[in-house]
Amino acid sequence: MTEKTQTYGEKQGGNHGIPKWMKELKKDHGCLTGTELLPWEDHPSHADGKYYSEPYELSKKDIEELDKFCEKYNLTYIIRADFSEWYPGHTLWIEIKQKEADSDEEE
């Protein structure tokens, strides 16, 4: 029997899907249930208070929407092409988390 390979989120104790805290932000942002995917979301997962999305593509408008969302809720994000696990080489990887109080992250 072959062993199932764990995803990054599973290795970190995470789950697939949208965490409760993100659902609440999305409802506040205008989503009806918080489970609808925004343009920059696909294949969501979460672990250790971080939210992950793995879209196949991002347009300038998608990135602007992601930026507005994160700014509104004091979040920060990073987009990587080398860390995707859903379909490596075909999806991007976005990590979203709370901004740290003493961080030098760009605003």
Sequence and secondary structure as in RCSB ss.txt:
>XXXX:A:sequence
MTEKTQTYGEKQGGNHGIPKWMKELKKDHGCLTGTELLPWEDHPSHADGKYYSEPYELSKKDIEELDKFCEKYNL
TYIIRADFSEWYPGHTLWIEIKQKEADSDEEE
>XXXX:A:secstr
       HHHHTT EES  HHHHHHHHHTT SSS S  TT  S EEETTEEEE  S   HHHHHHHHHHHHHTTE
EEEEESS   SSTTTS EEEEEE  TT     
